[in-house]
Structure formats: structure tokens, C-alpha cells
Amino acid sequence: MTYTREEIVQLDKRYVWHPYTPMQEYIEHGEPLVIERAQGSRLFDQDGRSYLDGNSSWWTALLGHQHPRLVAALKAQADTLCHTALAGITHEPAARLGKELVAVAPEGLSRVLFSDNGSTAIEAAIKIALKFWGQNGRPLRRRFIALDDAFHGETLGVTALSGVEVFRRPFADVLMECVHVPVGQDGYERAFAAAERLLREGADEIAAVVVEPMLQGAGGMRVYSAEYLRRLRALTQELDILFVADEVFTGYGRTGPMWACAHAGIAPDILCTAKGFSGGLLPMAATLASERVFDGFLGDASRALHYGHTYCGNPLGARVALEVLAVYKDEQILEKAAPKAEKLTRAVEAFAGLPGVKSVRSLGMLGAVELEGEASGYLGRAGWRVYEEAKKRGAYLRPLGNIVYTAPALNIPDADLDELLFIFSESIRAVLAR
Ligand SMILES: *Cc1c(COP(=O)(O)O)cnc(C)c1O
């Protein structure tokens, strides 16, 4: 590349509309990192300065950047077949990935629908649930239940499930019906009782319950009780309501086990995966369904799931996703992450109870510190002050409002993790000391 940093930023500010970004402020004052390359746990800018990647590039690069086996798989696939439709056609990467994914999935999930990203994986789940009931004897089941503070992506369909006001409110009048239930961060019993009442009363009209199991990501890195999750799943089984686990963030070991559902010993009817699924190399997602759900679409042509995305099953993505699973096995990624997760937990727990700290939480390779701040929710500013401090010290720690978190690669080398946690802690301390 031959453009200077200034030239790139100038072009960017002239042409690029950034996600989740107040663009006026950005154009007037924004100083973006201009990243040229990445390696392992680090992003490198144009001047060769490195930044530890504190959120594994939006929770995707769970095996670090440029993992040699993933890059090699991508290159090998690019040499033979980059893309073809998946209708009336199949190919080895998609077929094998289907098998390997089912092999590691929670029990009972046996069919795989591919798509491009987390949002489409949930969107597919919603449409599957609606059409399933529509043609299998329960046509009144059109509503959804989701959790307070839920985040399930950005399409209009899944925006209905969102419990994050900033994302949901502008569209509230055009969204499908979804009722949000509390999870009860401190003590789940009252929250569960409220959810139970709602489900029992509305069972005839509820298509599915959709949850991020154990850990809610973009809604504020909130951890809730495994017992709540277990009982909610049991209730949906009793009432025969579909249960959808959105493991887009929590899957692939983020919370410890391969799937966060394992904390509660449950298996959903439908499971969605993306993000770490393709190791942070390519946009790729999958919606897994039970045989019962799949069977609900057999029969004449009108019963089929008339749904798909242009790039579904993309051979490049599928080949990389296969390699991701092989690396997890060969390099014992989950086992080796366990002691790293303990370090991370200790680092955030050191902030519990300090003045200026609202709460701390951690689960697996996720640690979060919520600061007191003037505005609350997604528009809080306290986290951004930590972000600036961390940037000066060589780490990228994009916050969620007043919530500072780190969700590094699962295989981050110990020395890099120590450095990241040191910068994380020092940056928070610097802000608290102001
Ligand atoms: C990121 C995320 C999504 C949306 O995924 P995209 O790939 O951004 O569309 C959905 N659900 C959860 C839990 C997520 O964290």
C-alpha cells in the first residue's frame, strides 16, 4: 500500500460511513487507528505501532490474527473454488462443515443452514420458527420472547428482539411483536417467575424464546444465572415453544465450554453461530436446527423454507470454518484458555467495590468493568475515556458506553495477556483517578 496515513484518513472521512458512529463528531475530531496488518494478538498501524486487540476484532478472531493454518486453508480454497451457489449444487467444504459442526453441537441439533453473519443467522431462526408453526398446526404462534438487554443483530427482524433502546426505539413502530423478560442479574428467581407467568399465559401465541445464553454481549456484557437458563429451557419444553440459542458471541469457547448452553446442561431447538465460527477471516454464519424442526419443512414444495442468501455456504468461508474446528481440536484451545480466563477474572475482580466502579463481571474469556458515568447505557462516555488511555498505552479496548471490557483471542499468549490486562487496569485506574 502506498497511501500515507493522512491520505487514507482524508479519503475515509470524505467517503466512508462508519458503523455505530456519530459521523459529525468523527469527521470533525475523529482520529481513527489506520491499521495496516495484524498478527496474533496485535494490530499494527501504518507507522508500525502495535495495539493489543482487546476485543479480538469485534469478537471474531478467537484464534488470533493470521493464524497460519487458517490463512493456508483460505489460500488453498481460493486456488480452486471461491464461490458457487448452494442451490442444486454442493461442494466439499459445505458438506464436510455440516458434519463437523453437528458433531460438536449440543445434542439433538442435526441440520445446518448457512448464511453470512450473525444477524442473518438469527433472522433465519425467526423465519424458521414462524413458518414451522404456521404449517404445523399452530398458526397463531407469531410472537417472540427475548431478554431485557438482548442484542441479536441489525436486520429489521432481529431488531424486534433487541433490548437495547438506542438500537430499537427508532424502529419500534414497525417491528414484529416481541416481549422482553428480565433475567435478574442479582438473583434470578423473581425474574424467572415473571418470565414463567408470561410464557404460560401466552403459550398459544409464542413462536419462540430467543436468548444469548449466560452472557449478553452488546447489551452490556451481562452475565446471568445458569439456573435461570436451565429452567427457561425446561419451561419451553413443557409448553412446546421453540428455544433459540444465539451463540454468535458466546459460542466457540468465549465463556469456557464450546457452547454457553453447556453451563446449564441444555440443548436448544435452534442454535445460531457466527463471529468466531470463521475465525475472523470471512463473514460466515450457521443456523443449526433439530431434526423435528427440519422435518416440519418436508413434504410438498410450498412447505419448504424458501429462504437463502447469495453467499450461503461460501466455499472460502466453509473451508476456513472447517479449519477453525480442526485447530480447536489439535491445539486444545478450550483447555488451554481455562487458566487464561482465571487471570482475566482476577484482573476485573480487583476493581470490585472501588469508588467510581458500578460493577464487575466475568465469564470465561470475557471480563468487564462498568464505571459510574453521567449518561447510562450505550451512550455513556466513561468507557471512551478508558479507550483513549488504552490507545496511548498500546491496546484497543472499544467500550460499550460506560462498560469497559476485554474479550481477547482464546489463544492469546500469556505474555500478551499479561500486558493487555496491565494496560486494561492502568487505563481504568487513570480514569478513576481523575
Ligand atoms: C454480533 C452479534 C450478532 C450479530 O452478528 P453480525 O455478524 O454483526 O450480524 C447477533 N447476536 C449476537 C449475540 C451478537 O453478539
Ligand as a Chemical Component Dictionary entry (heavy atoms), coordinates in Angstrom:
data_LIG
# 
_chem_comp.id                   LIG 
_chem_comp.type                 NON-POLYMER 
_chem_comp.pdbx_formal_charge   0 
_chem_comp.three_letter_code    LIG 
# 
loop_
_chem_comp_atom.comp_id 
_chem_comp_atom.atom_id 
_chem_comp_atom.alt_atom_id 
_chem_comp_atom.type_symbol 
_chem_comp_atom.charge 
_chem_comp_atom.model_Cartn_x 
_chem_comp_atom.model_Cartn_y 
_chem_comp_atom.model_Cartn_z 
_chem_comp_atom.pdbx_ordinal 
LIG C1 C1 C 0 -22.713 -9.669  16.915 1  
LIG C2 C2 C 0 -23.928 -10.401 17.315 2  
LIG C3 C3 C 0 -24.972 -10.621 16.414 3  
LIG C4 C4 C 0 -24.964 -10.037 15.018 4  
LIG O1 O1 O 0 -23.923 -10.531 14.254 5  
LIG P1 P1 P 0 -23.460 -9.715  12.936 6  
LIG O2 O2 O 0 -22.457 -10.629 12.319 7  
LIG O3 O3 O 0 -22.898 -8.432  13.415 8  
LIG O4 O4 O 0 -24.655 -9.527  12.095 9  
LIG C5 C5 C 0 -26.042 -11.368 16.824 10 
LIG N1 N1 N 0 -26.103 -11.873 18.060 11 
LIG C6 C6 C 0 -25.126 -11.668 18.965 12 
LIG C7 C7 C 0 -25.243 -12.285 20.317 13 
LIG C8 C8 C 0 -24.010 -10.931 18.619 14 
LIG O5 O5 O 0 -23.057 -10.701 19.522 15 
# 
loop_
_chem_comp_bond.comp_id 
_chem_comp_bond.atom_id_1 
_chem_comp_bond.atom_id_2 
_chem_comp_bond.value_order 
_chem_comp_bond.pdbx_ordinal 
LIG C1 C2 SING 1  
LIG C2 C3 SING 2  
LIG C2 C8 DOUB 3  
LIG C3 C4 SING 4  
LIG C3 C5 DOUB 5  
LIG C4 O1 SING 6  
LIG O1 P1 SING 7  
LIG P1 O2 DOUB 8  
LIG P1 O3 SING 9  
LIG P1 O4 SING 10 
LIG C5 N1 SING 11 
LIG N1 C6 DOUB 12 
LIG C6 C7 SING 13 
LIG C6 C8 SING 14 
LIG C8 O5 SING 15 
# 
